[in-house]
């Protein structure tokens, strides 16, 4: 499902966006100005916000599946729970809380910008994960990067940083990432 060249879509009263079927895994909202008062992303599929105009998303909760922001999103907050993933190469204006879920910046690879705070928590048993692809020495094109214009807080002892090789790149002594 793709929405293109629409002047705007407005959802209110805490809409639930459920994409429960892998056949809908690439649901995309591009070239669309999206306005939510807040929503919960549920279901295993992927929702892509790709408009270059500012989208207003309110309070967002990712309970399952992947929310990919490749455009610009103004949020009160984004909370990513255990079965959820936040990815993309866009700009998020607002705070991001990873609470047992996964932060996977970029689009193989890419740069995700957060104009707000990034808080990574664990619940004492399940830690949050950050997955970074490493395929070169240039930020945003050779490896994933998260640029945070605010505080970065990592709370707990179970959170993980997973570095994944992208392609055939092998780092050399002295490479800086």
C-alpha positions as CSV (number, residue, x, y, z in Angstrom):
1,X,0.0,0.0,0.0
2,X,1.5,3.4,-1.0
3,X,0.0,6.8,-0.6
4,X,1.6,9.3,-3.0
5,X,0.9,12.9,-4.2
6,X,-1.8,13.5,-1.6
7,X,-2.1,16.9,0.0
8,X,-2.5,15.5,3.5
9,X,-3.8,12.7,5.7
10,X,-5.1,13.4,9.2
11,X,-5.7,10.8,11.9
12,X,-6.8,11.7,15.4
13,X,-7.7,10.2,18.8
14,X,-4.7,7.9,19.0
15,X,-5.1,5.9,15.9
16,X,-3.7,2.3,15.8
17,X,-1.7,1.5,12.7
18,X,-1.7,-2.3,12.4
19,X,0.3,-4.0,9.7
20,X,0.1,-7.6,10.7
21,X,0.9,-9.4,7.4
22,X,4.3,-9.6,5.8
23,X,2.6,-9.1,2.4
24,X,2.1,-5.5,3.6
25,X,5.6,-5.2,5.0
26,X,6.5,-2.3,2.8
27,X,3.5,0.0,3.6
28,X,4.8,3.5,2.7
29,X,3.6,7.0,3.2
30,X,5.6,9.2,0.8
31,X,5.0,12.6,-0.6
32,X,2.2,12.9,1.9
33,X,1.9,15.2,4.9
34,X,0.8,13.0,7.7
35,X,-0.8,14.4,10.9
36,X,-1.5,12.2,13.9
37,X,-2.4,13.2,17.4
38,X,-0.5,10.0,18.3
39,X,-0.6,6.4,17.2
40,X,0.6,2.9,18.0
41,X,2.4,0.9,15.4
42,X,1.4,-2.7,15.9
43,X,1.9,-5.9,13.8
44,X,5.0,-7.4,12.3
45,X,5.0,-5.2,9.1
46,X,6.9,-2.1,8.3
47,X,5.5,1.5,8.1
48,X,7.6,4.0,6.2
49,X,7.1,7.7,6.7
50,X,9.0,9.2,3.7
51,X,7.6,12.6,3.0
52,X,10.1,15.4,2.8
53,X,7.6,17.9,4.3
54,X,7.2,18.0,8.1
55,X,4.9,15.3,9.4
56,X,3.3,15.7,12.8
57,X,3.0,12.4,14.5
58,X,2.2,13.2,18.2
59,X,3.0,10.5,20.7
60,X,4.1,7.4,18.8
61,X,4.4,3.9,20.3
62,X,6.1,1.1,18.3
63,X,4.8,-2.1,19.9
64,X,5.7,-4.5,17.0
65,X,7.2,-4.3,13.5
66,X,9.3,-1.5,12.1
67,X,8.6,2.2,11.9
68,X,11.0,3.7,9.3
69,X,11.3,7.5,9.1
70,X,13.0,8.6,6.0
71,X,11.5,12.1,5.9
72,X,11.0,14.7,8.6
73,X,8.8,13.8,11.6
74,X,7.8,16.1,14.4
75,X,6.8,14.1,17.5
76,X,6.1,14.6,21.1
77,X,7.9,11.3,21.7
78,X,8.6,7.9,20.1
79,X,8.6,4.9,22.4
80,X,9.9,1.6,20.9
81,X,8.9,-1.5,23.0
82,X,10.3,-5.1,23.0
83,X,9.0,-6.3,19.6
84,X,9.5,-2.9,17.8
85,X,12.2,-1.4,15.7
86,X,12.8,2.3,14.7
87,X,14.9,2.9,11.6
88,X,15.4,5.1,8.7
89,X,17.6,8.0,7.4
90,X,15.3,10.9,8.3
91,X,15.1,13.6,11.0
92,X,13.0,13.1,14.1
93,X,12.3,16.3,16.1
94,X,11.3,15.1,19.6
95,X,12.5,12.5,22.2
96,X,13.1,8.9,21.4
97,X,12.9,6.1,24.1
98,X,14.0,2.6,23.2
99,X,12.5,0.4,25.9
100,X,13.6,-3.2,25.0
101,X,13.2,-2.6,21.3
102,X,15.7,-2.0,18.5
103,X,17.2,1.2,17.1
104,X,18.4,0.5,13.6
105,X,19.4,3.8,11.9
106,X,19.9,4.2,8.2
107,X,18.8,2.3,5.2
108,X,21.8,0.1,4.7
109,X,23.6,2.3,5.8
110,X,22.5,5.8,6.6
111,X,22.2,8.6,9.1
112,X,19.3,9.2,11.4
113,X,19.0,12.5,13.1
114,X,17.2,13.0,16.4
115,X,16.6,16.6,17.5
116,X,15.8,15.7,21.0
117,X,17.0,13.2,23.6
118,X,17.7,9.5,23.0
119,X,17.1,7.3,25.9
120,X,18.0,3.6,25.8
121,X,16.5,1.5,28.6
122,X,16.4,-2.2,29.6
123,X,13.7,-3.7,31.7
124,X,16.1,-5.7,33.8
125,X,15.7,-8.8,31.6
126,X,15.5,-7.7,28.0
127,X,17.9,-5.0,26.9
128,X,17.4,-2.6,24.1
129,X,19.5,-3.0,21.0
130,X,21.2,-0.7,18.6
131,X,22.1,-2.3,15.3
132,X,24.8,-0.5,13.3
133,X,25.9,-1.5,9.8
134,X,29.6,-1.1,9.0
135,X,30.5,-1.1,5.4
136,X,33.0,1.8,5.0
137,X,34.6,4.7,6.8
138,X,32.2,7.5,5.8
139,X,29.3,8.3,8.2
140,X,25.9,7.8,6.6
141,X,27.2,6.1,3.4
142,X,29.8,3.7,4.8
143,X,28.3,3.1,8.2
144,X,25.1,3.9,10.1
145,X,25.1,6.9,12.3
146,X,22.8,8.4,14.9
147,X,23.2,12.2,15.3
148,X,21.6,13.3,18.5
149,X,21.0,17.0,19.3
150,X,20.2,16.4,22.9
151,X,21.1,14.1,25.7
152,X,22.0,10.4,25.2
153,X,21.1,8.2,28.2
154,X,21.8,4.5,28.4
155,X,20.1,3.0,31.5
156,X,20.6,-0.6,32.7
157,X,23.1,-3.3,32.0
158,X,21.3,-5.5,29.4
159,X,21.4,-3.2,26.4
160,X,23.4,-4.2,23.4
161,X,25.3,-2.6,20.5
162,X,25.4,-4.9,17.5
163,X,27.8,-4.0,14.7
164,X,26.9,-5.9,11.5
165,X,29.2,-6.1,8.5
166,X,27.7,-4.6,5.4
167,X,29.2,-6.1,2.2
168,X,32.8,-7.1,2.0
169,X,34.3,-4.2,4.0
170,X,37.0,-5.1,6.5
171,X,38.1,-2.3,8.9
172,X,41.8,-1.5,9.1
173,X,43.9,-0.5,12.1
174,X,43.4,3.2,12.5
175,X,40.0,3.5,10.9
176,X,37.7,5.8,12.9
177,X,33.9,5.5,13.0
